[in-house]
Amino acid sequence: MLDKTLLGPCNYYCGNCIVFKKGKCPGCTEASEKAQTEGRVFCDISLCAKDKKLTTCSDCKNYPCEKYDNGIFAESFIKWVREKLKEP
């Protein structure tokens, strides 16, 4: 059974993410909320979905948009995953 709290606004399931599985990330939703309390942005997609009061961006009338197209599998995300996996 899937944990719905691990479904990111981009529809990516964090339970499948190697960074999450290795305990190096709390999941997109939690990481986004923590970043916002610190005045940072973890994910533009998460922030956009929250601003529009959407569970996932696929619920948006503008889906898919530029943020989604440049989101989860963007070069910056892949770089972030690689950096997290290198951490001790």
C-alpha positions as a printed NumPy array, in Angstrom:
array([[  0.   ,   0.   ,   0.   ],
       [  1.305,   3.448,  -0.905],
       [  1.658,   6.178,   1.711],
       [ -0.225,   9.17 ,   0.3  ],
       [  1.909,  11.562,   2.365],
       [  4.847,  10.556,   0.145],
       [  3.156,  11.68 ,  -3.065],
       [  4.657,  14.957,  -4.191],
       [  2.677,  17.644,  -6.01 ],
       [  4.473,  16.617,  -9.209],
       [  2.944,  13.121,  -8.795],
       [  6.359,  11.627,  -8.015],
       [  6.179,   9.029,  -5.235],
       [  8.987,   9.727,  -2.778],
       [  8.797,   6.136,  -1.536],
       [ 10.501,   5.165,  -4.807],
       [ 13.316,   7.693,  -4.41 ],
       [ 16.733,   6.336,  -3.443],
       [ 17.523,   9.498,  -1.469],
       [ 14.36 ,   9.019,   0.614],
       [ 15.042,   5.297,   1.058],
       [ 18.535,   6.051,   2.359],
       [ 17.081,   8.49 ,   4.918],
       [ 18.714,  11.54 ,   3.353],
       [ 15.428,  13.292,   2.551],
       [ 12.143,  13.381,   4.507],
       [ 10.09 ,  13.453,   1.304],
       [  9.14 ,  16.317,  -0.972],
       [  6.155,  17.598,   0.985],
       [  7.97 ,  17.689,   4.316],
       [ 11.162,  19.089,   2.78 ],
       [  9.162,  21.836,   1.051],
       [  7.335,  22.789,   4.247],
       [ 10.594,  22.897,   6.226],
       [ 12.296,  25.025,   3.57 ],
       [  9.397,  27.502,   3.575],
       [  9.643,  27.952,   7.352],
       [ 13.337,  28.737,   6.818],
       [ 12.565,  31.243,   4.049],
       [ 13.861,  28.955,   1.279],
       [ 12.24 ,  27.213,  -1.679],
       [ 12.82 ,  23.456,  -1.948],
       [ 10.653,  22.939,  -5.002],
       [  8.899,  25.416,  -7.297],
       [  6.274,  22.811,  -8.165],
       [  5.36 ,  22.247,  -4.523],
       [  5.177,  25.974,  -3.86 ],
       [  2.984,  26.55 ,  -6.922],
       [  0.607,  23.713,  -5.995],
       [  0.34 ,  25.03 ,  -2.436],
       [ -0.375,  28.583,  -3.658],
       [ -3.131,  27.239,  -5.922],
       [ -4.448,  24.933,  -3.167],
       [ -3.933,  21.832,  -5.316],
       [ -2.968,  18.348,  -4.159],
       [ -1.055,  17.664,  -7.363],
       [ -0.185,  19.876, -10.277],
       [ -2.019,  17.518, -12.619],
       [ -5.191,  18.995, -11.064],
       [ -4.247,  22.419, -12.45 ],
       [ -5.971,  23.852, -15.506],
       [ -2.517,  24.863, -16.84 ],
       [ -1.016,  21.369, -16.508],
       [  1.544,  20.64 , -17.8  ],
       [  3.301,  23.962, -17.559],
       [  6.89 ,  25.179, -17.695],
       [  7.439,  24.52 , -13.968],
       [  6.312,  20.934, -14.357],
       [  8.311,  20.373, -17.529],
       [ 11.447,  21.67 , -15.783],
       [ 10.695,  19.959, -12.483],
       [ 11.317,  16.534, -11.082],
       [ 13.689,  15.159, -13.714],
       [ 15.39 ,  18.452, -14.465],
       [ 19.163,  18.515, -14.435],
       [ 19.139,  20.391, -11.11 ],
       [ 17.09 ,  17.622,  -9.459],
       [ 19.392,  14.887, -10.742],
       [ 22.38 ,  16.887,  -9.438],
       [ 20.683,  17.224,  -6.028],
       [ 20.087,  13.442,  -5.872],
       [ 23.735,  12.734,  -6.7  ],
       [ 24.946,  15.197,  -4.059],
       [ 22.678,  13.694,  -1.402],
       [ 23.914,  10.193,  -2.198],
       [ 27.535,  11.32 ,  -1.723],
       [ 26.868,  12.659,   1.778],
       [ 28.074,  10.423,   4.626]])
